[in-house]
Structure formats: C-alpha cells, structure tokens
Amino acid sequence: MAAHPVSPLAPKTYPDLPAIDGVRFATAEAGIKYKNRTDVLLMTFEEGTSVAGVLTTSATSSAAVELCRENLPGGLARGLVVNSGNSNAFTGQKGRENVRYITKVAAEALGCAPSEVFIAQTGVIGELIDASKFDGKLEEAATRLVDAPWIEPAKAIMTTDTFPKLSGAVLDIDGVEIKINGIAKGSGMIAPDMATMLSFVVTDMPIAANVLQALLSKHVQKSFNAITVDSDTSTSDTLLAFATGKAQVDPITSLDDPRAEIFGQALFDVLFELAILTVRDGEGATKQVSVHVEGATTDASAFRIAKAIADSPLVKTAIAGEDANWGRVVMAVGKAGEPADRDKLSIRFGDLLVAKDGERAHGYDEAATSAYMKGEDLELTVSLGLGAGKATVYTCDLTHGYITINGDYRS
C-alpha cells in the first residue's frame, strides 16, 4: 500500500524531546507489513519503574490488550514492545500464544520477568502475527539501545499515520526539573473510550503506580476520550505511562500530595497535545473542528450531544465541503437522546451566530459564514439553554480521502 500524502494539518516542526533518565529504546525493521521502514519498537526501563495504563473498552479487544490488562496490577515495568502493521486481534488462542512468545523473547533480551514486559500491536485485524519475525530482532535491538532522538520510536509505531506524534513537558517540582515525554499513533478507527490507538508516556518523576494510574484515568477523559475521527473504537487502544523515578525528588505516594496536581496538569498537557495531533492526522482530514456544547442539563449530557455532532457523517461532510449547514447540527442534537428544547437552541460557527431560539438567526450572513468555513481550524458551538452542563469534543472533517485510505486498507 502506497504511503498517503502528509496531512495538511501536520505540524511544521517536531519537538526535540530530551533524554529521560532510566529509559532507552531501539527500533527495527521486521517486515510485518511495511517494507523499508521501521515497524518494531523496543523500549527498556530501569528497575523500579512504575507503570499505569488505560485500555480499550472494546468487547473484542486484542491479545496484546489482554496481556497488558493482566500485567498492569503488578505496577512495575522493565520493557515495552510495539509493532505496527498487524494488530493480532481476533486471532484466537494462537494469537495469545504469539503475544506471550514475543514478550518472553523481549524479557530474555532485557533480563527481566515476562510479567514486566508490556506489548502493543496495531494494524490489520483478523490476521495472525508471525511471531518468528521477532526472532533475533529484539535481541539485536537490545544491543543498541539509545535515549534519543524520540522521533524514531514515534515513526516506528505509525500505520496509516502521515506524520509522527510527539509531545513533552518540563516542570519544576521542589526545585528539580521533571520531564514528561509522550508519543502516539492514530489516524483512523479513532473514537476512544479510554485512550487513543497507541500512546506511550514516560517521566522521570518518582510516583507510585496507583497515583499515576489515578492521574492517567482522570486526565484521559478530556484528552484522548474527547476526540473522534470516525466514531469507531479500536480493538487495540492502549495508553501506557511509565515513571522511572530517577529524578532526585521525594516520591509522590498519595493524591493528597499537592505536587500530584501540579504533575497531573503537565501530564494532561502532554496527553491533550497528542490527542489533538491524532485528530489533525485523521484519515483524509483537511480541517480540525472543536465542537462545544453549553447550557446542557449536565456535563455528561453535553458530552453525548457534542459526540453526536462530531460523529455525524452529514455534519463532517458538510464541513469538508465548506458548507455551513447548521441544519445538520440541529439534526445531530435531536438524535443524541439527551434533553434539548428546539426553541431554546442556538448555534455559532466561530463567532458567527447562525441559529437562535429555534430558527435561523436574524441578521445571518451567508457570505461571512461561508468565508469562515474555508479555514483549517473551526469552532462549532451549540447553546441549549437548559442548564450549566458543558463539554468539548474534537474531530475532523470527512473527505473522499477517508474512503480511499480505508477502501484499500488490506490491499
């Protein structure tokens, strides 16, 4: 399958993330699906690294997700294996055996227990991964581990992504510089109900696994859980966070520690940027859209209405065609199954009021609205007039490019 052109919403530059004490990595070419490009990532963590994770809620989750779910309660990590090109999902008992074999090979290469190795796989569903492709690759990768540049692991985990996704934060805690680095992949099958397709965050902050888990679970809600490309939740969605504890500062062992909130905010910033980069690389995307809903009966109700709008193919194709068809937004609000009063409803595109109190706004300017729709970053706001509930969901438009990419995905 030919590479797809880089998204017009791609960043112009990529951050040069710093090395993080206690983590090293190497990439390799295993030829799982893609030729002449890296498709395997091996990451290693020094002893004592804590781990937390949020995994797909899909009832048909992959063997790799099952294994992560099994290993997470241990709270410790020494290794991570990621491959692109094959998700090894819906591959039965043999798929489970192959995942265990791969993590066993990695554990031997890193000198740790298999229960301390995590795995994530992304790509086509329903095809058994050839575990023998990892033979020799992981052992060889373990001999050339480095701590930079981070763009290499970001590239190795890409599938239909058109650009690598990286984000980082540096913060001060007790006079010590704390680093957080994150990478992600995701382009299609994105409507996370936990995370994105694959994302890995590493920090040198000493923090207990249960505290890291609580912060990750909290901050995923308004980052990865607030995005949608196509309304489809992957079988392989995996978000893992690793804390090496190498920074010379007292560990955070409780959410009551005021430093937990400071660290958590920086963690959110990294997760949010990775989530937005995922939307901006949505398959075939030409526009990023922020859907704001306010005045709902509750925040949860506002979120479900925003999600209905952001997931609507009719809304998304109108945006692709630069058509301010607010009637489709009205439709999406009405179908959401949430409290709404037609005669209290107002809609804005950017700062332009297009509908108010159940009808087209007086003074509606078609020319100004059409001009606004030509932008790459759009804001769509729905005011329900029922309460104080509010939420935002981030999405992209739906173009012919999405069909082209997914129509020949397995060919």
Secondary structure per residue as TSV (DSSP state, phi and psi in degrees):
chain	resnum	aa	ss	phi	psi
A	1	M	-	360.0	129.6
A	2	A	-	-70.2	150.5
A	3	A	-	-66.6	144.1
A	4	H	-	-89.4	149.3
A	5	P	-	-60.5	148.0
A	6	V	-	-62.9	136.7
A	7	S	-	-55.4	138.3
A	8	P	T	-65.4	-13.1
A	9	L	T	-96.3	7.7
A	10	A	S	-65.3	148.8
A	11	P	-	-65.6	151.3
A	12	K	S	-77.7	-26.5
A	13	T	S	-139.3	163.2
A	14	Y	-	-119.4	141.6
A	15	P	-	-68.0	143.3
A	16	D	-	-93.5	88.0
A	17	L	-	-69.1	142.2
A	18	P	-	-75.2	160.5
A	19	A	-	-65.7	147.1
A	20	I	-	-117.9	124.1
A	21	D	T	-59.4	127.3
A	22	G	T	101.5	-1.8
A	23	V	E	-132.3	134.6
A	24	R	E	-138.1	163.3
A	25	F	E	-153.8	165.1
A	26	A	E	-151.3	150.3
A	27	T	E	-116.1	159.2
A	28	A	E	-148.2	160.5
A	29	E	-	-103.2	113.3
A	30	A	-	-109.1	-6.2
A	31	G	-	64.4	34.2
A	32	I	S	-64.6	-44.1
A	33	K	S	-142.3	-42.6
A	34	Y	-	-92.6	142.0
A	35	K	S	-100.7	145.5
A	36	N	S	58.7	39.3
A	37	R	S	-156.2	154.5
A	38	T	-	-70.8	139.8
A	39	D	-	-139.2	5.7
A	40	V	E	-131.6	135.9
A	41	L	E	-121.0	129.2
A	42	L	E	-115.4	123.3
A	43	M	E	-122.4	138.5
A	44	T	E	-125.7	144.3
A	45	F	E	-124.9	141.7
A	46	E	-	-69.2	157.7
A	47	E	T	-53.9	140.3
A	48	G	T	95.2	0.1
A	49	T	-	-70.1	126.3
A	50	S	E	-89.2	155.7
A	51	V	E	-138.3	147.0
A	52	A	E	-139.6	160.0
A	53	G	E	-158.4	154.7
A	54	V	E	-129.6	127.5
A	55	L	E	-121.9	160.6
A	56	T	-	-54.4	145.0
A	57	T	-	-90.4	3.4
A	58	S	-	-56.2	135.6
A	59	A	T	-74.6	-9.2
A	60	T	T	-117.7	42.7
A	61	S	-	-64.9	158.8
A	62	S	-	-79.1	168.8
A	63	A	H	-63.4	-35.8
A	64	A	H	-65.1	-41.4
A	65	V	H	-63.3	-42.1
A	66	E	H	-57.7	-43.9
A	67	L	H	-67.3	-41.3
A	68	C	H	-61.5	-41.6
A	69	R	H	-62.4	-34.7
A	70	E	H	-71.9	-37.9
A	71	N	H	-85.2	-24.4
A	72	L	G	-58.1	-39.2
A	73	P	G	-59.2	-22.0
A	74	G	G	-66.1	-26.4
A	75	G	-	74.2	2.0
A	76	L	B	-126.1	147.0
A	77	A	-	-138.4	141.2
A	78	R	S	-122.3	-19.7
A	79	G	E	-153.0	158.2
A	80	L	E	-141.0	131.0
A	81	V	E	-118.6	129.3
A	82	V	E	-129.8	136.1
A	83	N	E	-129.9	150.2
A	84	S	E	-112.6	158.7
A	85	G	E	103.4	-19.4
A	86	N	E	-156.7	120.8
A	87	S	-	-86.3	-9.2
A	88	N	-	52.4	34.4
A	89	A	-	-100.2	147.0
A	90	F	S	59.4	47.9
A	91	T	-	-124.0	17.1
A	92	G	H	63.9	-159.4
A	93	Q	H	-62.6	-35.8
A	94	K	H	-63.4	-36.6
A	95	G	H	-62.7	-40.5
A	96	R	H	-64.4	-42.7
A	97	E	H	-62.8	-39.9
A	98	N	H	-66.5	-37.6
A	99	V	H	-62.8	-44.0
A	100	R	H	-65.6	-36.0
A	101	Y	H	-64.4	-44.4
A	102	I	H	-63.3	-43.7
A	103	T	H	-69.6	-30.4
A	104	K	H	-66.7	-42.9
A	105	V	H	-61.8	-42.5
A	106	A	H	-64.8	-41.7
A	107	A	H	-62.1	-40.8
A	108	E	H	-65.1	-38.8
A	109	A	H	-68.2	-31.0
A	110	L	H	-99.1	-8.8
A	111	G	T	70.9	44.2
A	112	C	S	-139.7	178.6
A	113	A	-	-80.1	143.0
A	114	P	G	-55.5	-29.3
A	115	S	G	-69.4	-11.1
A	116	E	G	-100.9	6.8
A	117	V	E	-109.2	129.0
A	118	F	E	-106.9	154.5
A	119	I	E	-138.8	144.1
A	120	A	E	-139.7	137.6
A	121	Q	E	-134.6	140.4
A	122	T	E	-141.6	146.1
A	123	G	E	141.6	-151.4
A	124	V	E	-65.0	143.7
A	125	I	S	-96.6	141.9
A	126	G	S	94.3	2.6
A	127	E	-	-116.1	124.9
A	128	L	-	-64.7	131.1
A	129	I	-	-76.7	142.9
A	130	D	-	-85.6	99.9
A	131	A	G	-64.1	-23.4
A	132	S	G	-66.8	-19.1
A	133	K	G	-65.4	-17.9
A	134	F	G	-88.7	-14.7
A	135	D	T	-59.9	127.0
A	136	G	T	82.4	-31.3
A	137	K	H	-67.9	-45.8
A	138	L	H	-71.8	-39.3
A	139	E	H	-62.4	-42.8
A	140	E	H	-67.8	-40.6
A	141	A	H	-62.0	-35.4
A	142	A	T	-67.1	-13.9
A	143	T	T	-90.0	-6.5
A	144	R	S	-134.2	41.5
A	145	L	-	-70.2	138.4
A	146	V	B	-133.7	171.3
A	147	D	S	-111.6	6.9
A	148	A	-	-168.6	161.5
A	149	P	-	-84.1	148.5
A	150	W	T	-72.2	-14.4
A	151	I	H	-67.5	-23.6
A	152	E	H	-67.4	-49.8
A	153	P	H	-63.0	-32.5
A	154	A	H	-63.2	-36.9
A	155	K	H	-71.6	-38.2
A	156	A	H	-66.2	-23.6
A	157	I	T	-96.4	4.0
A	158	M	-	-73.3	145.9
A	159	T	S	-117.3	-97.9
A	160	T	S	-84.7	4.8
A	161	D	-	-55.3	144.6
A	162	T	S	-103.4	-7.3
A	163	F	S	-153.4	152.5
A	164	P	-	-73.1	152.4
A	165	K	E	-121.1	117.7
A	166	L	E	-135.4	148.6
A	167	S	E	-154.4	150.9
A	168	G	E	-150.2	161.5
A	169	A	E	-143.4	144.6
A	170	V	E	-125.0	127.1
A	171	L	E	-134.4	164.4
A	172	D	E	-107.1	121.5
A	173	I	E	-127.9	118.9
A	174	D	T	54.6	36.7
A	175	G	T	77.8	7.2
A	176	V	E	-112.2	138.3
A	177	E	E	-77.3	120.5
A	178	I	E	-109.3	135.4
A	179	K	E	-113.9	143.3
A	180	I	E	-132.1	123.0
A	181	N	E	-118.3	142.8
A	182	G	E	-140.8	144.7
A	183	I	E	-130.0	157.2
A	184	A	E	-151.6	159.8
A	185	K	E	-135.2	146.4
A	186	G	-	166.8	137.3
A	187	S	S	-152.8	-41.2
A	188	G	S	-135.9	171.6
A	189	M	S	53.9	49.6
A	190	I	-	-118.4	100.6
A	191	A	-	-151.7	67.8
A	192	P	-	-58.3	142.3
A	193	D	S	-118.9	35.9
A	194	M	S	-179.3	-47.9
A	195	A	S	-154.5	-150.0
A	196	T	-	-112.9	-169.7
A	197	M	S	-59.0	-56.9
A	198	L	E	-143.5	132.9
A	199	S	E	-151.6	138.7
A	200	F	E	-133.3	127.3
A	201	V	E	-122.2	136.0
A	202	V	E	-129.9	139.0
A	203	T	E	-139.3	157.1
A	204	D	-	-96.6	6.5
A	205	M	-	-69.8	130.2
A	206	P	-	-73.7	115.1
A	207	I	B	-150.6	134.0
A	208	A	-	-63.6	146.6
A	209	A	H	-58.4	-38.6
A	210	N	H	-69.7	-32.3
A	211	V	H	-72.3	-43.5
A	212	L	H	-59.5	-40.6
A	213	Q	H	-62.6	-44.7
A	214	A	H	-62.9	-42.3
A	215	L	H	-67.8	-41.2
A	216	L	H	-63.4	-46.2
A	217	S	H	-62.9	-36.4
A	218	K	H	-68.9	-50.8
A	219	H	H	-82.2	-9.5
A	220	V	T	-71.6	-23.1
A	221	Q	T	-63.1	-42.1
A	222	K	T	-103.0	13.5
A	223	S	T	-117.9	-92.9
A	224	F	G	-65.0	-33.7
A	225	N	G	-76.8	-3.9
A	226	A	G	-106.8	17.0
A	227	I	B	-120.2	154.1
A	228	T	-	-153.2	135.6
A	229	V	S	-102.7	-45.4
A	230	D	S	-142.5	11.9
A	231	S	S	74.2	5.4
A	232	D	-	-105.7	124.5
A	233	T	-	-91.0	127.1
A	234	S	-	-71.1	153.1
A	235	T	S	-73.9	-11.6
A	236	S	S	-120.6	6.3
A	237	D	-	-51.7	124.8
A	238	T	E	-144.4	124.1
A	239	L	E	-122.9	118.5
A	240	L	E	-123.9	139.5
A	241	A	E	-123.1	133.5
A	242	F	E	-122.6	133.8
A	243	A	E	-122.0	110.9
A	244	T	-	-75.7	-21.9
A	245	G	-	72.5	17.5
A	246	K	-	-83.0	-14.9
A	247	A	S	-67.5	139.3
A	248	Q	S	-82.8	74.7
A	249	V	S	-150.0	152.8
A	250	D	-	-61.4	139.8
A	251	P	-	-69.5	150.8
A	252	I	B	-87.7	115.8
A	253	T	-	-115.5	-1.1
A	254	S	-	-150.1	147.4
A	255	L	T	-67.3	-17.0
A	256	D	T	-75.6	-16.2
A	257	D	S	-65.4	121.1
A	258	P	H	-58.9	-21.7
A	259	R	H	-70.2	-21.1
A	260	A	H	-62.9	-39.2
A	261	E	H	-69.1	-38.5
A	262	I	H	-64.0	-47.8
A	263	F	H	-63.6	-41.9
A	264	G	H	-60.9	-37.4
A	265	Q	H	-65.8	-41.0
A	266	A	H	-66.8	-38.0
A	267	L	H	-61.2	-44.2
A	268	F	H	-59.5	-43.5
A	269	D	H	-57.0	-41.2
A	270	V	H	-68.4	-46.8
A	271	L	H	-60.6	-41.9
A	272	F	H	-65.5	-43.6
A	273	E	H	-63.6	-40.8
A	274	L	H	-63.8	-38.9
A	275	A	H	-64.6	-43.2
A	276	I	H	-66.8	-38.2
A	277	L	H	-60.8	-35.7
A	278	T	H	-63.7	-44.3
A	279	V	H	-62.5	-41.7
A	280	R	H	-70.2	-13.3
A	281	D	T	-108.9	18.6
A	282	G	-	-53.9	140.7
A	283	E	T	-56.0	118.6
A	284	G	T	77.3	6.6
A	285	A	-	-67.8	141.8
A	286	T	-	-125.8	-8.5
A	287	K	-	-143.5	141.1
A	288	Q	E	-98.7	138.7
A	289	V	E	-129.5	127.4
A	290	S	E	-102.7	119.9
A	291	V	E	-104.0	111.2
A	292	H	E	-104.4	132.1
A	293	V	E	-121.7	129.3
A	294	E	E	-132.7	162.7
A	295	G	E	74.3	20.4
A	296	A	E	-83.4	169.9
A	297	T	S	-69.0	-33.9
A	298	T	S	-146.1	165.2
A	299	D	H	-62.6	-39.3
A	300	A	H	-63.6	-40.1
A	301	S	H	-65.5	-42.5
A	302	A	H	-59.9	-41.1
A	303	F	H	-63.4	-44.7
A	304	R	H	-65.0	-35.3
A	305	I	H	-69.9	-43.5
A	306	A	H	-60.7	-39.4
A	307	K	H	-66.9	-38.9
A	308	A	H	-62.1	-40.1
A	309	I	H	-67.7	-47.8
A	310	A	H	-67.4	-27.3
A	311	D	H	-87.9	-12.4
A	312	S	-	-68.5	119.1
A	313	P	H	-59.8	-32.8
A	314	L	H	-69.9	-40.9
A	315	V	H	-64.2	-45.6
A	316	K	H	-69.1	-36.0
A	317	T	H	-73.5	-32.5
A	318	A	H	-62.5	-42.2
A	319	I	H	-64.7	-39.0
A	320	A	H	-61.0	-36.5
A	321	G	T	-86.5	6.9
A	322	E	T	57.2	38.4
A	323	D	-	-109.3	118.2
A	324	A	-	-78.7	63.7
A	325	N	-	-86.6	80.7
A	326	W	H	-68.5	-16.2
A	327	G	H	-60.8	-33.1
A	328	R	H	-71.0	-29.9
A	329	V	H	-68.4	-41.8
A	330	V	H	-57.0	-45.5
A	331	M	H	-56.9	-47.2
A	332	A	H	-65.4	-38.1
A	333	V	H	-61.4	-44.7
A	334	G	H	-66.1	-30.4
A	335	K	H	-88.0	-7.0
A	336	A	T	-69.3	-16.7
A	337	G	-	77.3	19.5
A	338	E	S	-116.2	158.8
A	339	P	-	-56.5	129.0
A	340	A	-	-157.8	143.7
A	341	D	-	-119.5	113.4
A	342	R	G	-50.8	-39.7
A	343	D	G	-84.4	0.5
A	344	K	G	-110.5	-0.4
A	345	L	-	-78.7	132.8
A	346	S	E	-128.6	147.4
A	347	I	E	-135.0	135.8
A	348	R	E	-126.1	140.2
A	349	F	E	-106.5	110.9
A	350	G	T	62.5	-130.1
A	351	D	T	-94.0	3.7
A	352	L	E	-91.5	117.8
A	353	L	E	-77.5	119.5
A	354	V	E	-109.5	-25.1
A	355	A	E	-144.2	144.1
A	356	K	E	-152.1	134.6
A	357	D	T	52.4	43.8
A	358	G	T	84.1	12.1
A	359	E	E	-155.6	171.7
A	360	R	E	-59.2	138.5
A	361	A	-	-67.4	141.1
A	362	H	T	-66.8	135.0
A	363	G	T	83.0	11.0
A	364	Y	-	-55.3	131.4
A	365	D	-	-113.4	101.3
A	366	E	H	-61.9	-40.8
A	367	A	H	-65.5	-44.3
A	368	A	H	-66.2	-39.7
A	369	T	H	-68.1	-41.7
A	370	S	H	-62.5	-37.8
A	371	A	H	-65.2	-39.9
A	372	Y	H	-62.6	-38.7
A	373	M	T	-66.7	-12.9
A	374	K	T	-79.4	-8.9
A	375	G	S	-71.8	165.2
A	376	E	S	-88.4	-26.6
A	377	D	E	-118.8	112.5
A	378	L	E	-116.9	146.7
A	379	E	E	-118.2	129.5
A	380	L	E	-124.6	120.7
A	381	T	E	-121.4	129.7
A	382	V	E	-115.2	125.2
A	383	S	E	-109.5	121.9
A	384	L	-	-93.6	-24.4
A	385	G	S	68.8	27.7
A	386	L	S	-113.5	-22.4
A	387	G	S	-175.5	-155.6
A	388	A	S	-106.4	3.6
A	389	G	E	-69.1	139.0
A	390	K	E	-148.7	156.0
A	391	A	E	-164.9	158.7
A	392	T	E	-131.1	135.8
A	393	V	E	-124.0	138.9
A	394	Y	E	-109.0	133.4
A	395	T	E	-146.5	-169.9
A	396	C	E	-138.7	174.6
A	397	D	-	-79.0	171.9
A	398	L	-	-120.7	111.6
A	399	T	-	-116.1	176.3
A	400	H	H	-58.6	-27.7
A	401	G	H	-59.8	-34.1
A	402	Y	H	-63.1	-42.8
A	403	I	H	-66.7	-42.3
A	404	T	H	-58.6	-46.9
A	405	I	H	-65.3	-45.2
A	406	N	H	-85.2	-19.9
A	407	G	H	-70.3	-26.3
A	408	D	T	-121.2	27.0
A	409	Y	T	-58.6	-37.8
A	410	R	T	-93.3	-4.3
A	411	S	-	-88.1	360.0
